[in-house]
Amino acid sequence: MKRILIPGILILAMALSSCSSAGSGQPAGGQGTSPADSVSEQAAQDNLPGSEPAGGQNGQESAAEAEQNGEEPAAEPAELDFSGISLDSNEALKAAREEIFEKMRTAEALNEERVSEIEHQSMTFGEARMKYAIETIGEAGSEGYPVYITLHGGGGAPKELNDNQWNQMRRYYRYSVTSGIYIAPRGVRDTWNTHFNPESYPLYERLLANLAIHYNIDTNRVYLLGYSAGGDGVYQITPRMADRFAAVDMSAGHPNGVNLANLYNTPIALQCGENDTDYDRNLETAKYDGVLNDLAVRYGRDGQPEGYLHRTFLHQGKEHAVVDNDYNREEQTIISDLKQWLEDGTSETETTNTNAIDFVNTYTRDPIPERIVWDLSVRTEESSLETFYWLRAPRSVTEGVVVVSYDKETNTVHVEQNTANGPVYAMVNDEMLDIFQDIHVTTADGAGSAVTVTPSAEYIQKTIEERWDKNMIFVGEFELPACGE
C-alpha cells in the first residue's frame, strides 16, 4: 500500500497562511481557547503544579525524597517469591492476581530508571526521546484518577514551532477536566508523523506502565485526544493500542488510509471543520464516519451492526479551527446528514456539545470484553508487546484477522474467524471463565474441542510485566484453532 504523507497542521492566524505546510499553531477556538493564553512561553515551559506523583496517592515515599529528607533510601527488595500463593480455586486466583500485582508494583516502583523518568518527565527509546508535561487535577475517584493523553499540532515544522504547540496543548483541553491526570507528550521528532514515529509506540507503553506503577490511576479510564497533527496521531495510535484506551477524540486530523478494524470496543469521536479542505480533511472525516458504520455491519451478529461506537462532528462553516474544548459547553452547529453532505454538499444541521473531554468521559473500558476483533496487520512498531485485550500473538504474526468471543455461563470460547499467519492464544482468568472446568472451544466451521488450563504464578507475573495493568492479568492460555479462509 502506498503511504500518503499528510502533515498535521494547526494554524497560527497571525503568523501563517492557511495553506502553509511548514508549521502550525493553536486553533482559534473562540470560547474553546484556553483562558491562560496570555501565559508567557517561558512560564509554559515550567513544570505545571501537581506534576509529580504525590506520596499520599500510593502511600510510598520515593528513594529520592528519602535522600532529600536526610533519610536512608529504601533498600532494594529481595527477589520476589510467589511459590506459596494458593491457586487452587477461582476465588484464590483473584486474590493471587491482586497480591502478585501489588508486590511487583511496589518492587518496580524502586526501579531507578523508572524513578528518573518520572522525575525528569522524559523517556528514551533508541535515539528517540519523549518529553511530557503532567498535571494532577482534582480528587481521585474510587478506582483512581482518569488519564487524559493529549497530542499537540505541528508535525513537519521547525522545532520552535512544535515546542510552542506542545506548550499550548498543556492547557488546551485541561480546563474541561475536573478530575484526572492530564498529560501532554512532546512528539519525538519534528516530522509529519511526530506522534507516531516507530519509536513512539514503546514510549507510550512505557508512559502507561510508569503511570500505573507510580500514580493512582484508573487503567479503565485512559483517554487519548489530539488536534491536527495530534489528530493524525489519534488515527494511527488508536487501532494499534485500542485495548489501552476507554475512548478517543480525533480533531482536525487526517487518517492517511488507516485501518480502524481494531476499534470494535473503542469509541471514537471524529471532529473537523466543514471547510477544512487542506488535504481533504473534511471529506476524509465524513468518509471515515461511513467506514466505521461499514465495520459495524461487517462484524455485526445476527444481521445487526455491532461495535465501533462513534460520533462525527463536522462543524458547519468552520475551517481548520473548530471548537472542541469549550469549557463553558456552548453548543456548536454541526452537519446532521454526512452521507447527503458527501453527495451534494447540503444537509440539515443541529446543535450539540462538542467538548472532547465530555465525549470521552462517557466511556469506561472493559478490559476483558466479551468479543474481540483483531486485525493483525495493524500492530505497533518497535514494540515487544504481543497482546491485545485477552489475545496474544508473537510479533512475527502480522497478517490475518481474529474474531473471537467467550461465554462465561457455558464456559465456552467461540472462534468466528482466525486467519492469522501464525499462532494466536487466548489468555484467560477467573473473571472470564471457570478455570477449573473444561473450557469448550468452538469454531464457525463447526469444529469443537475441550481444553484445560493450569494456572501458574509465573504466568501471572508474565502478563503483569507485559502491560502493568491491574485489570489485564491472566493465569494461563491456550492456542486458538484456525478458522475461515
C-alpha positions as CSV (number, residue, x, y, z in Angstrom):
1,M,0.0,0.0,0.0
2,K,1.4,3.4,-0.9
3,R,1.9,5.6,2.1
4,I,0.3,9.1,1.9
5,L,2.3,11.7,3.7
6,I,-0.1,14.3,5.1
7,P,1.3,16.8,7.6
8,G,-0.9,17.7,10.5
9,I,-1.1,21.4,10.8
10,L,-2.7,23.9,13.2
11,I,-3.0,27.5,12.0
12,L,-1.3,30.5,13.7
13,A,-3.8,33.0,12.4
14,M,-1.4,36.0,12.8
15,A,1.7,34.3,11.6
16,L,1.0,31.6,9.0
17,S,-1.1,31.4,5.9
18,S,-3.9,28.7,5.8
19,C,-2.0,26.7,3.2
20,S,1.4,26.6,4.9
21,S,2.9,23.2,5.4
22,A,5.8,24.3,7.4
23,G,4.3,25.0,10.7
24,S,1.3,25.1,13.0
25,G,-0.4,27.0,15.8
26,Q,-3.3,26.8,18.2
27,P,-6.7,26.6,16.7
28,A,-8.7,29.8,17.1
29,G,-11.5,28.2,19.1
30,G,-13.4,31.2,20.4
31,Q,-14.5,30.3,23.9
32,G,-12.7,27.0,23.4
33,T,-9.3,28.7,23.6
34,S,-7.6,28.5,27.0
35,P,-8.1,31.3,29.5
36,A,-4.3,31.1,30.1
37,D,-3.4,32.1,26.5
38,S,-1.6,35.2,27.9
39,V,0.9,33.0,29.9
40,S,4.4,33.5,28.7
41,E,6.1,30.8,26.7
42,Q,8.8,30.6,29.4
43,A,6.2,30.1,32.1
44,A,4.5,27.4,29.9
45,Q,7.8,25.6,29.7
46,D,8.0,25.3,33.5
47,N,6.6,22.2,35.2
48,L,2.9,22.6,36.0
49,P,1.5,22.3,39.5
50,G,1.0,18.7,40.7
51,S,3.3,17.2,38.1
52,E,5.0,14.9,40.5
53,P,3.4,11.7,41.9
54,A,2.2,12.5,45.4
55,G,3.3,10.1,48.1
56,G,-0.1,10.1,49.6
57,Q,-1.6,8.6,46.4
58,N,0.2,5.4,46.7
59,G,1.4,5.5,50.3
60,Q,5.1,5.4,49.4
61,E,8.0,7.8,49.6
62,S,10.4,7.6,46.7
63,A,14.1,7.0,47.3
64,A,14.9,10.5,46.0
65,E,12.5,12.0,48.6
66,A,14.0,9.9,51.4
67,E,17.5,11.1,50.5
68,Q,16.4,14.8,50.4
69,N,14.9,14.3,53.8
70,G,18.2,13.1,55.2
71,E,17.0,9.5,55.4
72,E,18.5,6.4,54.1
73,P,16.8,5.4,50.8
74,A,14.8,2.1,50.9
75,A,16.9,-1.0,50.2
76,E,16.3,-2.9,47.0
77,P,13.8,-5.6,47.7
78,A,14.8,-9.3,47.7
79,E,13.8,-11.4,44.7
80,L,10.1,-12.0,44.8
81,D,8.9,-15.5,45.6
82,F,5.3,-16.5,44.9
83,S,5.7,-20.2,45.4
84,G,3.4,-20.2,48.5
85,I,0.5,-18.4,46.9
86,S,-2.7,-20.5,46.6
87,L,-4.0,-21.1,43.1
88,D,-6.5,-23.9,43.8
89,S,-9.8,-22.1,43.2
90,N,-11.3,-19.2,41.2
91,E,-11.5,-17.2,44.4
92,A,-7.9,-17.9,45.2
93,L,-6.9,-16.9,41.6
94,K,-8.5,-13.5,42.1
95,A,-6.6,-12.9,45.4
96,A,-3.4,-14.2,43.8
97,R,-3.6,-11.8,40.9
98,E,-4.1,-8.9,43.2
99,E,-1.4,-9.9,45.7
100,I,1.2,-10.6,43.0
101,F,0.5,-7.3,41.2
102,E,0.8,-5.2,44.3
103,K,4.0,-6.9,45.4
104,M,5.5,-6.5,41.9
105,R,4.3,-2.9,41.6
106,T,5.8,-2.0,45.0
107,A,9.2,-3.5,44.0
108,E,9.2,-2.0,40.5
109,A,8.5,1.5,42.0
110,L,12.1,1.4,43.2
111,N,13.5,0.8,39.7
112,E,16.0,3.7,39.3
113,E,15.4,4.1,35.6
114,R,11.6,4.5,36.1
115,V,12.1,6.9,39.0
116,S,14.4,9.0,36.8
117,E,11.9,9.0,34.0
118,I,9.2,10.2,36.4
119,E,11.4,12.9,37.9
120,H,12.5,14.3,34.6
121,Q,9.2,13.7,32.7
122,S,11.2,12.2,29.9
123,M,11.8,8.8,28.4
124,T,14.0,7.4,25.6
125,F,13.9,4.5,23.2
126,G,16.9,4.1,21.0
127,E,17.6,7.6,19.6
128,A,14.1,8.9,20.2
129,R,13.2,10.9,23.3
130,M,9.6,11.7,24.5
131,K,9.2,14.5,27.0
132,Y,5.8,15.2,28.6
133,A,4.1,17.7,30.8
134,I,1.8,16.3,33.5
135,E,-0.6,17.7,36.0
136,T,-2.9,16.1,38.6
137,I,-6.3,17.8,38.8
138,G,-9.0,17.4,41.5
139,E,-9.6,14.3,43.6
140,A,-9.2,10.7,42.5
141,G,-12.3,8.5,42.0
142,S,-12.8,5.2,43.8
143,E,-10.7,3.4,41.2
144,G,-8.1,6.1,40.8
145,Y,-7.6,9.1,38.5
146,P,-8.7,9.0,34.9
147,V,-5.8,9.8,32.5
148,Y,-6.0,12.2,29.5
149,I,-3.2,11.9,27.0
150,T,-3.3,14.9,24.7
151,L,-1.4,15.3,21.4
152,H,-0.3,18.7,20.0
153,G,-0.4,20.0,16.5
154,G,2.5,20.9,14.2
155,G,4.4,17.9,12.8
156,G,6.6,18.7,9.9
157,A,7.7,22.0,11.2
158,P,10.7,23.8,12.9
159,K,11.4,22.6,16.5
160,E,10.5,26.0,17.9
161,L,7.0,25.8,16.4
162,N,6.4,22.3,17.6
163,D,7.6,23.3,21.1
164,N,5.1,26.2,21.0
165,Q,2.3,23.8,20.0
166,W,3.3,21.4,22.8
167,N,3.2,24.2,25.4
168,Q,-0.3,25.2,24.2
169,M,-1.5,21.6,24.4
170,R,-0.5,21.6,28.1
171,R,-3.7,23.7,28.7
172,Y,-5.8,23.2,25.5
173,Y,-8.2,20.6,27.0
174,R,-7.1,21.0,30.6
175,Y,-9.8,23.4,31.6
176,S,-12.5,20.9,30.7
177,V,-11.0,18.3,33.2
178,T,-12.3,18.4,36.7
179,S,-10.6,15.3,38.0
180,G,-7.7,13.4,36.3
181,I,-4.1,13.3,35.3
182,Y,-3.6,15.5,32.3
183,I,-0.6,14.6,30.1
184,A,0.8,16.4,27.1
185,P,3.6,14.4,25.3
186,R,6.0,16.1,23.0
187,G,6.2,14.5,19.6
188,V,9.5,12.5,19.4
189,R,10.7,14.2,16.1
190,D,9.7,17.3,14.1
191,T,8.3,15.2,11.3
192,W,4.8,14.9,9.8
193,N,4.3,11.7,11.9
194,T,5.6,13.4,15.1
195,H,3.3,11.4,17.3
196,F,3.6,8.0,15.6
197,N,7.2,7.5,14.7
198,P,8.0,3.8,15.1
199,E,9.7,4.5,18.4
200,S,6.7,6.4,19.7
201,Y,4.7,3.2,20.5
202,P,7.1,1.7,23.1
203,L,7.4,5.1,24.6
204,Y,3.6,5.3,25.0
205,E,3.6,1.8,26.5
206,R,6.4,2.9,28.9
207,L,4.5,6.0,29.9
208,L,1.4,4.0,30.7
209,A,3.4,1.5,32.7
210,N,5.1,4.3,34.7
211,L,1.7,5.8,35.5
212,A,0.3,2.5,36.7
213,I,3.4,1.9,38.9
214,H,3.9,5.4,40.3
215,Y,0.4,7.0,40.2
216,N,-3.0,6.2,41.5
217,I,-4.7,5.8,38.1
218,D,-7.8,4.0,36.8
219,T,-6.4,2.0,33.8
220,N,-10.0,1.5,32.6
221,R,-10.3,5.3,32.1
222,V,-7.3,6.2,29.9
223,Y,-8.3,8.6,27.1
224,L,-6.4,9.8,24.0
225,L,-7.2,13.2,22.4
226,G,-5.4,15.2,19.7
227,Y,-5.7,18.2,17.4
228,S,-4.4,18.5,13.8
229,A,-1.1,16.6,13.8
230,G,-2.3,15.3,17.1
231,G,-5.5,14.1,15.4
232,D,-3.3,12.3,12.8
233,G,-1.7,10.6,15.8
234,V,-5.0,9.6,17.3
235,Y,-6.0,8.0,14.0
236,Q,-2.8,5.9,13.9
237,I,-2.2,5.1,17.6
238,T,-5.7,4.0,18.5
239,P,-6.0,0.9,16.2
240,R,-2.6,-0.2,17.3
241,M,-3.2,0.3,21.0
242,A,-7.0,0.1,21.2
243,D,-7.0,-2.1,24.2
244,R,-5.3,0.6,26.3
245,F,-8.0,3.3,25.8
246,A,-11.5,3.7,27.1
247,A,-12.4,6.2,24.3
248,V,-10.6,8.7,22.0
249,D,-11.2,12.0,20.2
250,M,-9.7,12.9,16.9
251,S,-9.9,16.6,15.9
252,A,-8.8,18.2,12.6
253,G,-6.5,15.3,11.6
254,H,-6.1,13.1,8.5
255,P,-6.5,9.3,8.6
256,N,-3.9,8.5,5.9
257,G,-5.8,5.4,4.9
258,V,-5.6,3.8,8.4
259,N,-7.5,0.6,9.1
260,L,-9.8,1.0,12.0
261,A,-11.0,-2.6,12.3
262,N,-9.4,-2.9,15.8
263,L,-11.8,-0.2,17.2
264,Y,-14.6,-2.7,17.8
265,N,-14.5,-2.0,21.5
266,T,-13.1,1.6,21.5
267,P,-15.5,4.6,21.0
268,I,-14.1,7.4,18.9
269,A,-15.2,11.0,18.1
270,L,-14.2,12.5,14.8
271,Q,-14.2,16.3,14.6
272,C,-13.4,18.6,11.6
273,G,-14.4,21.8,10.0
274,E,-16.9,21.6,7.1
275,N,-14.5,23.9,5.1
276,D,-11.2,22.3,6.3
277,T,-10.3,21.5,2.7
278,D,-6.5,21.1,3.0
279,Y,-5.6,17.5,2.2
280,D,-9.4,16.9,2.0
281,R,-9.6,16.6,5.8
282,N,-13.3,17.5,5.7
283,L,-14.1,14.8,3.1
284,E,-11.9,12.2,4.8
285,T,-13.6,12.8,8.2
286,A,-17.1,12.3,6.7
287,K,-15.9,9.3,4.8
288,Y,-14.5,7.7,7.9
289,D,-17.8,8.1,9.6
290,G,-19.0,5.7,6.8
291,V,-16.0,3.5,7.3
292,L,-16.9,2.9,10.9
293,N,-20.6,2.3,10.0
294,D,-19.5,-0.3,7.5
295,L,-17.2,-2.0,10.0
296,A,-20.1,-2.3,12.4
297,V,-22.1,-4.1,9.7
298,R,-19.2,-6.3,8.7
299,Y,-18.5,-7.5,12.2
300,G,-22.1,-7.4,13.4
301,R,-24.0,-10.5,14.5
302,D,-27.4,-11.9,13.6
303,G,-27.8,-9.3,10.9
304,Q,-27.4,-6.4,13.2
305,P,-24.5,-3.9,13.3
306,E,-22.3,-4.1,16.4
307,G,-19.4,-2.3,17.9
308,Y,-17.5,0.7,16.5
309,L,-19.3,3.3,18.6
310,H,-18.6,6.7,17.2
311,R,-19.8,10.2,16.8
312,T,-18.8,12.6,14.0
313,F,-18.9,16.4,14.4
314,L,-18.5,18.2,11.1
315,H,-18.6,21.8,12.2
316,Q,-20.7,23.9,9.9
317,G,-18.8,26.6,8.1
318,K,-15.6,26.1,10.1
319,E,-12.1,25.7,8.6
320,H,-9.2,24.1,10.4
321,A,-10.2,25.7,13.8
322,V,-13.1,24.1,15.4
323,V,-14.4,24.4,19.0
324,D,-13.8,21.0,20.6
325,N,-12.6,22.3,24.0
326,D,-15.2,24.9,25.2
327,Y,-15.1,24.7,28.9
328,N,-18.5,26.6,29.0
329,R,-20.0,23.7,27.0
330,E,-21.7,26.1,24.5
331,E,-23.4,24.0,21.8
332,Q,-21.9,24.1,18.3
333,T,-23.6,23.7,14.9
334,I,-22.7,20.5,13.1
335,I,-23.8,18.8,9.9
336,S,-26.6,16.3,10.6
337,D,-26.5,14.0,7.5
338,L,-22.9,13.3,6.4
339,K,-23.9,10.9,3.6
340,Q,-26.1,13.6,2.0
341,W,-23.3,16.2,2.6
342,L,-20.8,14.0,0.7
343,E,-23.2,13.5,-2.1
344,D,-24.3,17.1,-2.8
345,G,-22.7,19.4,-0.2
346,T,-26.0,20.1,1.5
347,S,-27.5,18.9,4.8
348,E,-29.7,19.8,7.7
349,T,-27.8,21.0,10.8
350,E,-28.1,20.5,14.5
351,T,-26.5,22.0,17.6
352,T,-24.7,19.9,20.2
353,N,-22.0,19.8,22.8
354,T,-18.7,19.0,21.0
355,N,-16.4,19.1,24.0
356,A,-13.9,16.3,23.5
357,I,-13.4,15.7,27.2
358,D,-17.1,15.3,27.7
359,F,-17.3,12.8,24.9
360,V,-14.5,10.5,26.2
361,N,-15.7,10.8,29.8
362,T,-18.9,9.0,28.8
363,Y,-17.0,5.7,28.4
364,T,-15.1,3.2,30.7
365,R,-13.0,0.5,29.2
366,D,-14.0,-3.2,29.5
367,P,-10.5,-4.8,29.9
368,I,-11.8,-8.3,29.1
369,P,-14.6,-7.6,26.5
370,E,-16.8,-10.5,25.6
371,R,-15.9,-10.2,21.9
372,I,-12.7,-9.0,20.1
373,V,-11.9,-8.1,16.6
374,W,-8.1,-8.1,16.0
375,D,-6.6,-7.3,12.6
376,L,-3.0,-8.4,12.9
377,S,-1.8,-6.2,10.0
378,V,-2.3,-3.2,12.3
379,R,0.2,-3.6,15.2
380,T,2.6,-1.3,17.0
381,E,6.1,-0.8,15.6
382,E,9.4,-1.3,17.5
383,S,7.4,-2.8,20.4
384,S,7.9,-6.1,22.2
385,L,4.2,-6.4,23.3
386,E,2.4,-9.4,22.0
387,T,-1.0,-8.8,23.5
388,F,-4.4,-7.3,22.5
389,Y,-7.0,-7.4,25.3
390,W,-7.1,-11.2,26.2
391,L,-5.4,-12.4,23.0
392,R,-1.7,-12.9,22.4
393,A,0.3,-13.5,19.1
394,P,4.0,-13.5,18.6
395,R,5.4,-10.4,17.0
396,S,6.1,-12.4,13.8
397,V,2.3,-12.7,13.3
398,T,1.4,-9.7,11.1
399,E,-1.4,-10.9,8.8
400,G,-4.9,-12.1,9.2
401,V,-8.0,-11.3,11.3
402,V,-9.2,-12.9,14.6
403,V,-12.8,-12.6,15.7
404,V,-13.4,-14.4,19.0
405,S,-15.7,-14.3,21.9
406,Y,-16.3,-16.1,25.3
407,D,-19.4,-17.0,27.3
408,K,-18.8,-17.4,31.0
409,E,-22.2,-19.1,31.5
410,T,-21.3,-22.0,29.2
411,N,-17.5,-21.9,29.8
412,T,-17.0,-21.5,26.0
413,V,-14.7,-19.7,23.7
414,H,-16.1,-19.3,20.2
415,V,-13.8,-18.6,17.3
416,E,-15.7,-17.0,14.5
417,Q,-12.6,-16.3,12.4
418,N,-8.9,-16.9,12.7
419,T,-6.9,-16.3,9.6
420,A,-3.6,-15.3,11.3
421,N,-0.4,-16.3,9.7
422,G,0.9,-17.8,12.9
423,P,-0.3,-18.9,16.4
424,V,-2.8,-16.9,18.4
425,Y,-3.5,-17.6,22.0
426,A,-6.5,-16.9,24.3
427,M,-5.3,-15.7,27.7
428,V,-7.8,-16.4,30.4
429,N,-8.6,-15.6,34.0
430,D,-11.2,-16.4,36.7
431,E,-13.3,-13.3,35.7
432,M,-13.9,-14.7,32.2
433,L,-14.3,-18.5,32.7
434,D,-14.2,-21.2,35.3
435,I,-10.5,-22.2,35.1
436,F,-11.1,-25.4,36.9
437,Q,-13.5,-26.9,34.4
438,D,-13.0,-27.9,30.8
439,I,-13.1,-24.9,28.5
440,H,-15.1,-25.6,25.4
441,V,-13.7,-24.2,22.2
442,T,-16.0,-24.0,19.2
443,T,-15.5,-22.6,15.7
444,A,-17.7,-21.2,13.0
445,D,-16.6,-24.2,10.9
446,G,-18.4,-26.5,13.3
447,A,-15.4,-27.9,15.0
448,G,-15.3,-28.3,18.8
449,S,-12.8,-29.4,21.5
450,A,-12.2,-29.1,25.2
451,V,-9.1,-27.6,26.7
452,T,-7.7,-27.3,30.2
453,V,-5.6,-24.5,31.6
454,T,-3.3,-24.9,34.5
455,P,-2.9,-21.6,36.3
456,S,0.6,-20.5,37.4
457,A,2.1,-17.7,39.4
458,E,4.8,-17.4,36.6
459,Y,2.2,-16.8,34.0
460,I,0.5,-14.1,36.2
461,Q,3.9,-12.4,36.6
462,K,4.5,-12.5,32.8
463,T,1.2,-10.8,32.0
464,I,1.8,-8.2,34.6
465,E,5.2,-7.4,33.2
466,E,3.6,-7.2,29.7
467,R,1.4,-4.2,30.4
468,W,1.5,-3.3,34.2
469,D,-2.3,-3.1,34.0
470,K,-4.0,-4.5,37.1
471,N,-7.2,-5.1,35.1
472,M,-5.5,-7.2,32.5
473,I,-3.8,-10.0,34.4
474,F,-4.3,-13.6,33.2
475,V,-3.5,-17.0,34.7
476,G,-2.9,-19.2,31.7
477,E,-3.5,-19.5,27.9
478,F,-4.3,-21.9,25.1
479,E,-3.9,-21.7,21.3
480,L,-6.9,-20.9,19.2
481,P,-7.7,-23.1,16.2
482,A,-7.6,-21.6,12.7
483,C,-11.0,-20.8,11.2
484,G,-12.2,-19.3,8.0
485,E,-10.4,-18.5,4.8
